[in-house]
Amino acid sequence: MRQKRTAPQPVTAQPPSPRTVARWILRRPTALSDAEQLQLKTVLARCSELDALTRHVRSVAAMLTERQGERLPEWLDAVRQDDLPSLHTLGRVLELGSVSRLVP
């Protein structure tokens, strides 16, 4: 019993919460600390869907902040190629919004 009580326990890192990962994805990459960038890189390396989602989210954020709406069709095509239903929905909403502005 004494040996079990004094034996060191293996140290395992606590994975980041989904909320934390979402915050990292939604922030500008330059606003993340080195440690946050490394943790996010580790998370994305383990999940290809999350990696694709991150690329698309950051791409549309750059498109919006830099006012490059002409890139929307290219972004929509890239989103359609990935199996990410939530982004497909967002793509349809954005597409309908851009089309409805063209139709009187």
N, C-alpha and C positions, 0 to 999 in steps of 0.2 A: 504494500500500500504506500509506504513512504516513497519508494522509487517512482511510482506513478504520480504522486503529488509534486515531486521535485523535478521530474523529467520535463525538459523544455517542450513546449507545444510548437509545432511548425507554424511559422508566420505566413499567412496568406493575405494578399492584398484584397481589400474590400472592393468589389467592382463599383464603378460610378452608377449613380441612380439614372433612370431614364430621363428625368428632369435635367440633371446635370449635363448629360450627353446632348440633349436638345438645346440647352443653352450654349454649349460649345459650338454646335452646328450653326446656330442662328447668329452668333456673334461674328464680327469681322475676324478673319484669321490673324490679322496683325494685333488685335485686341486680346488675344489669348496669351497667357504666360507660356514660357517654355515647357513647364510641367504639364499644363493643360493641353498644349499642342501634342506632346508626347503621349499623354493618356488618350486623347482623341484618335491619334494615329493608331494606337494599339487596338482600340475598340473597332475602328473601321477595318483594320486588317483581319479581324475575326468575323466580319459580317459584310459580305459583298453587297447585299441589298442596302444596308445603311450607308455604305461607301457611295453607291450610286445616288442615293437620296441626297447625300451631302453635296455631291458634285452638282446636281440639278438645282438644289436650293440656293447654293452660292452663285450659280450661274444666273438664275433669275433675279437674285438680289442685285448682282452687278448690273444686269440689264436694266433694272428699274432705277437704281440710283444714278446710273450714268445716262439715263434717258435714251436707251437704244432699243426702242420698240420695234424697229425693223428686224431685230434678231428673234422676235417671238416665233415666227414659223419654224425657224431652225431649232429653237428650244423645244417646241411642241413635238417635232419629229424625233428629237433625241429622247424625250420623255416617253413617247409611244413605244420606242424600241425596248424599254426596260419594263420588267414585270413589277410595277409599283402602282397598284390601284389608286392610292390616295393622290398620287401625282397625276394620274390619268384624269381624275375628277377635277383637280385644279386646272389642268390643261384645257379641259372642255369649258370650264367656267371662263377662263381667260380668253379662249377662242370665241366663245359666244359674246363676251363683252366687247371684243374688238370688232366683231362682225356687226353687232347691234349698233355700234357708233357709225358704221358705214351705211346702214340701211335707214332711210328716213322714216 
